[in-house]
Amino acid sequence: MKFFSFTFLLVIGFSLTACNNVQSNINRTTTPTVTKKLIQEKKLIPFQFDDGKYGFITFKSEEDFENGLLETSLEIVIPSQYDDAWRFSEGLASVKVGDKWGFINQSGEMVIAPNYDSWAVFNEGLALVKVADNDKFINRQGKTVIRLNKYDEIAGFSDGLARVKKGGKWGFIDKKGNLVIPLKYNDVDNFKNGLAIITNDLTSKYGFINKQGELVIPYQYEMAFSFNHGFARVMKNDKYGFIDTQGKTTTPLYYDYLDDFYEDLACVMKNDKYGYIDKTGKIIIPLKYDSAEKFNQGVARVWLGNKTFYINKKGENVETWRNSNKEIAR
């Protein structure tokens, strides 16, 4: 069986990893960012085949993939059989059979029957599904945990709470369905690390609330991102930096752009040059690259002039190091 439009999808996957991307939302039927970790962990990816049906593939050969041998680097794990498919989350994936959605495990077994009118992903053990006009959260056994028919919009759980909207206002419910933060916000994000971004309606500035709905980091930023491992990216006067969960600035708002921390280093950009800082704001790898990606398993891909290569956390060219070691070994 031939693969469908793989080259096109692969380009999308690679384009989502650069430091200067604001967000990287992966569509369910495109190939996610291909990394060594993805290949080594044998992650399953939803894929449309030439018969129009969906199944799941994985990358089985890191070496073949790096050498451009796509056909031999891929393995079909769950054959083409579904009318649509979504990514795996917490071990389960939403798949469509006819006009209904259900859930399979990584062995391809249908563990929750296709009885739902919408796709869903599991977050913190619960998935938001729809039957007719009724929304509800189910658990991994398919049992209804929360019935929700009184809200206009509902988001998945994050940090123990889920956003709900009614009459143009957002609030939060807990895992029992109780409204624990009133419906009073025009714009609010999911909770991460105990805090959620909110926007001031009058000034359009961003701040953060805690799980009691209290404003704990004042409205002051022109842009803010959710906390990740204790740090949040913020922007003021078109310059980016980091704050901690107490609102303390840990990296001055100095950079033209920066990414979240991955493996304790963050990719930063200033005057169109890229480098890396640690969690104290110290520059660890100088800003000299024309573009750069986040670190993954100790290496990051960078661009310098007409060259593309990988560096380690010391800023050393890993490929040069590998090649020199090969020469020594000979």
C-alpha positions in Angstrom: 0.0 0.0 0.0 1.3 3.4 -0.9 1.4 6.3 1.5 -0.7 9.4 0.8 1.0 12.8 0.3 3.8 12.1 2.8 6.3 14.6 1.4 3.9 17.4 1.8 2.9 16.5 5.3 6.6 16.1 6.3 7.4 19.6 5.2 4.6 20.9 7.5 6.0 18.9 10.4 9.5 20.4 10.0 8.2 23.9 9.6 6.7 23.9 13.1 9.8 23.6 15.1 11.7 26.9 14.6 12.2 29.2 17.6 10.5 32.1 15.9 7.1 30.3 15.6 4.6 31.7 18.0 2.6 28.5 18.3 2.8 25.0 16.9 -0.7 23.5 16.7 -0.5 20.1 15.0 -3.5 19.1 12.8 -4.6 15.6 13.5 -3.9 14.3 10.0 -0.6 16.0 9.4 2.7 14.5 10.3 3.9 16.0 13.6 7.4 17.4 14.1 9.8 14.6 13.4 12.4 14.3 16.1 14.7 11.6 17.3 12.5 11.3 20.4 9.4 10.7 18.2 11.2 8.0 16.2 12.8 6.3 19.3 9.6 6.3 21.3 7.7 4.7 18.3 4.9 7.2 18.6 1.8 6.4 16.6 0.7 9.0 14.0 -2.7 9.2 12.3 -2.3 8.9 8.6 -4.5 8.9 5.5 -3.7 6.3 2.9 -4.4 6.2 -0.8 -7.7 4.5 -0.3 -9.0 7.5 1.6 -9.1 5.7 4.9 -7.1 6.4 8.0 -4.8 4.2 10.0 -1.7 4.8 12.2 2.0 4.7 11.3 5.3 5.0 13.2 8.9 5.7 12.3 10.9 2.5 12.7 14.3 3.6 11.4 16.0 6.8 12.4 18.9 6.2 10.0 16.7 5.6 7.0 14.6 8.6 7.8 17.7 10.9 8.1 18.9 9.5 4.7 15.6 10.3 3.1 14.5 6.7 2.7 10.9 7.4 3.7 9.3 4.2 2.7 11.7 2.0 4.7 11.6 4.4 7.7 7.9 4.0 8.1 5.9 1.1 9.5 2.1 0.6 9.4 1.0 -0.3 12.9 -2.8 0.0 12.6 -4.0 -0.6 9.0 -6.1 1.8 6.9 -9.8 1.3 8.1 -11.2 4.4 9.7 -13.1 7.3 8.1 -11.1 9.8 10.2 -8.7 9.7 13.0 -7.2 11.9 15.7 -3.9 11.7 17.6 -3.3 9.5 20.6 -3.6 11.1 24.0 -3.1 9.3 27.2 -3.0 6.0 25.3 -6.3 6.4 23.4 -7.1 7.8 20.0 -10.5 9.0 18.7 -11.4 7.3 15.4 -14.5 7.7 13.1 -16.5 4.7 11.9 -19.2 5.8 9.6 -20.6 9.0 11.1 -19.7 8.1 14.8 -16.6 8.4 16.9 -15.1 6.0 19.3 -11.7 5.3 20.9 -9.0 2.7 20.2 -5.9 1.7 22.2 -2.4 1.4 20.7 -3.1 -2.2 19.7 -6.0 -1.0 17.5 -8.7 -2.5 19.8 -11.9 -0.5 20.0 -12.1 0.1 23.7 -14.9 2.7 23.7 -17.6 2.0 21.2 -18.2 4.6 18.4 -21.3 6.2 19.8 -20.3 9.9 19.7 -20.9 12.7 17.3 -17.6 14.4 17.7 -13.9 13.6 18.0 -12.2 14.1 21.4 -8.9 13.7 23.2 -8.3 12.6 26.8 -6.9 15.2 29.2 -6.3 14.2 32.8 -8.3 11.0 32.3 -11.4 12.7 30.8 -12.6 13.3 27.3 -15.3 15.8 26.2 -17.7 14.1 23.8 -21.0 15.0 22.2 -24.2 12.9 21.7 -26.8 14.9 19.8 -26.8 18.3 21.5 -25.6 16.9 24.8 -22.0 17.5 26.0 -20.4 15.3 28.6 -17.1 14.1 30.0 -16.4 10.4 29.9 -13.6 8.5 31.6 -11.3 5.9 30.0 -13.8 3.2 30.5 -16.4 5.2 28.5 -18.5 6.0 31.7 -20.2 9.4 31.9 -18.5 11.4 34.7 -19.9 14.9 34.1 -23.1 15.9 32.1 -22.9 19.5 30.8 -25.9 20.8 28.9 -26.0 24.4 30.3 -22.8 25.9 28.7 -22.3 27.3 25.2 -18.6 26.3 25.0 -16.5 23.8 27.0 -12.7 23.2 27.0 -10.8 20.1 28.2 -9.4 19.8 31.6 -6.0 21.3 32.4 -4.5 21.5 35.9 -7.7 20.0 37.4 -10.1 22.7 36.0 -11.9 23.1 32.7 -13.0 26.4 31.0 -16.8 26.8 30.4 -18.6 29.7 28.6 -22.2 30.9 28.8 -23.6 34.2 27.7 -20.2 35.4 26.5 -18.5 34.9 29.8 -15.9 32.3 30.8 -15.5 30.5 34.1 -14.1 27.2 35.4 -15.6 23.9 36.6 -13.9 21.1 38.6 -13.9 17.4 37.9 -17.3 17.0 39.7 -18.9 19.6 37.4 -19.0 22.3 40.1 -18.6 25.9 38.9 -15.6 26.9 41.1 -14.7 30.2 39.3 -17.7 32.3 38.3 -18.6 33.1 34.7 -17.2 36.6 34.5 -14.3 36.7 32.1 -14.4 37.8 28.5 -11.1 36.1 27.7 -9.2 33.5 29.8 -6.9 30.7 29.1 -6.4 27.2 30.6 -4.7 26.8 33.9 -1.0 25.8 33.8 1.2 25.5 36.9 -1.7 26.9 39.0 -2.2 30.1 37.0 -4.3 31.2 34.0 -3.8 34.1 31.7 -6.6 36.7 31.6 -7.1 39.9 29.6 -8.2 43.3 30.9 -11.2 44.4 28.9 -10.3 48.1 29.0 -6.5 48.1 28.5 -6.1 44.7 26.6 -3.2 44.0 29.0 -2.5 40.5 30.2 -2.3 39.2 33.8 -2.7 35.9 35.7 -5.3 34.6 38.1 -5.0 31.7 40.6 -7.5 28.9 41.1 -9.5 31.1 43.5 -10.1 33.6 40.7 -7.8 36.1 42.4 -5.6 38.4 40.2 -2.1 37.5 41.5 0.0 38.9 38.6 -1.3 42.3 37.6 -2.4 43.3 34.1 0.7 44.7 32.6 1.9 42.7 29.6 1.1 43.2 25.9 1.4 39.5 25.3 1.6 36.5 27.7 1.9 32.7 27.3 0.9 29.9 29.6 3.3 28.8 32.3 5.6 25.9 31.4 7.7 24.2 34.1 7.4 27.3 36.4 8.1 30.0 33.8 6.0 32.0 31.4 7.0 34.1 28.4 5.7 37.7 28.5 6.1 40.7 26.3 6.1 44.4 27.0 7.1 47.2 24.6 7.7 44.6 21.9 10.4 42.8 24.0 10.1 39.3 25.5 11.4 37.8 28.7 10.4 35.3 31.4 8.6 35.5 34.7 8.1 32.9 37.5 4.8 32.0 39.2 5.3 34.8 41.7 5.4 37.3 38.9 9.1 38.0 39.4 11.1 38.7 36.2 13.7 36.0 35.8 14.9 37.0 32.3 14.7 40.7 31.5 12.3 41.7 28.7 15.1 42.2 26.2 14.7 39.8 23.3 12.8 40.2 20.1 11.4 36.7 20.6 12.0 33.6 22.7 10.6 30.1 23.1 9.8 28.0 26.2 12.4 26.1 28.1 13.2 22.7 26.7 15.8 20.6 28.6 16.6 23.6 30.7 17.5 25.9 27.7 15.3 28.4 25.8 15.9 29.5 22.3 16.1 33.3 22.1 16.3 35.8 19.2 17.7 39.3 19.1 18.4 41.4 15.9 17.6 38.3 13.8 20.3 36.2 15.5 19.5 33.1 17.7 21.1 31.5 20.7 20.1 29.9 24.0 19.7 31.0 27.6 19.3 29.1 30.9 16.6 29.6 33.5 18.5 32.4 35.2 18.6 34.4 32.0 22.3 33.7 31.4 23.4 33.3 27.8 24.7 29.8 27.4 25.1 29.6 23.7 25.8 32.9 21.9 23.3 34.5 19.6 25.0 33.9 16.3 22.7 31.6 14.3 20.4 32.6 11.5 17.7 30.3 12.9 17.4 27.6 15.6 15.2 24.9 17.0 14.5 23.8 20.6 16.7 21.2 22.3 15.6 17.6 22.1 17.6 14.8 23.7 20.6 17.0 24.1 20.8 18.4 20.6 19.3 21.2 18.6 19.2 22.0 14.9 20.6 25.4 13.9 21.2 27.3 10.7 24.3 29.4 10.0 24.8 30.9 6.5 24.2 28.1 4.1 24.8 25.3 6.6 22.4 23.4 8.7 23.7 21.2 11.6 23.1 20.0 15.1 24.7 21.4 18.3 25.0 20.1 21.8 24.3 22.2 25.0 27.9 23.5 24.9 27.2 24.9 21.4 29.6 22.4 19.8 28.8 21.1 16.3 27.8 17.5 17.1 28.2 16.3 13.5 31.8 17.6 13.4 32.5 15.9 16.7 31.0 12.7 15.5 33.0 12.8 12.3 36.2 13.4 14.1 35.5 10.5 16.4 34.9 8.3 13.4 38.3 9.3 12.1 40.0 8.5 15.4 38.2 5.1 15.5 39.6 4.2 12.2 
